[in-house]
Amino acid sequence: MERKNYSQKEIALILKELSHNLTVDEATQKYQISKATIYRWRKQSQKIETQQVSRLKLVDEENTRLKHLLAEAALEIQSLKLRLT
């Protein structure tokens, strides 16, 4: 079997087909790749997805913290304006 380098887009397309209606055996025949390659791609894809989820959680926590700081600053500005008038 000749070795071919697949791009990330091609890998994503193959994995998408596998998740919808294509079996592993059909994919190995259609794309002429081994089962081990498919399982390795799946594992890497799941790892990347979990990393993205954890990163999104961190971003969400930071966003919440910044919103609270902004709300506190707005309240402080409003109270200072009331004191001056």
VENFENUR-V153761 format. One record per residue. N is the residue number from 0. RES is the residue in one small letter. SS is DSSP state (A for helix, B for strand, O for the rest). PSI is psi as a letter, one per 20 degrees, with the letter a starting at -180 (NA if undefined). Layout:
n->{N;N}
res->{RES;RES}
ss->{SS;SS}
psi->{PSI;PSI}
This chain:
n->{0;1;2;3;4;5;6;7;8;9;10;11;12;13;14;15;16;17;18;19;20;21;22;23;24;25;26;27;28;29;30;31;32;33;34;35;36;37;38;39;40;41;42;43;44;45;46;47;48;49;50;51;52;53;54;55;56;57;58;59;60;61;62;63;64;65;66;67;68;69;70;71;72;73;74;75;76;77;78;79;80;81;82;83;84}
res->{m;e;r;k;n;y;s;q;k;e;i;a;l;i;l;k;e;l;s;h;n;l;t;v;d;e;a;t;q;k;y;q;i;s;k;a;t;i;y;r;w;r;k;q;s;q;k;i;e;t;q;q;v;s;r;l;k;l;v;d;e;e;n;t;r;l;k;h;l;l;a;e;a;a;l;e;i;q;s;l;k;l;r;l;t}
ss->{O;O;O;O;O;O;O;A;A;A;A;A;A;A;A;A;A;A;A;A;O;O;O;A;A;A;A;A;A;A;A;O;O;O;A;A;A;A;A;A;A;A;A;A;A;A;A;A;A;A;A;A;A;A;A;A;A;A;A;A;A;A;A;A;A;A;A;A;A;A;A;A;A;A;A;A;A;A;A;A;A;A;A;A;O}
psi->{p;p;p;p;p;q;r;h;g;g;g;h;g;g;h;g;h;h;h;f;i;p;r;g;g;h;h;h;g;g;i;l;r;r;h;h;g;g;h;g;g;g;g;g;g;h;g;g;g;h;g;h;g;h;g;h;g;g;g;g;g;g;g;g;g;h;g;g;g;g;g;g;g;g;g;g;g;g;h;h;h;h;h;h;NA}
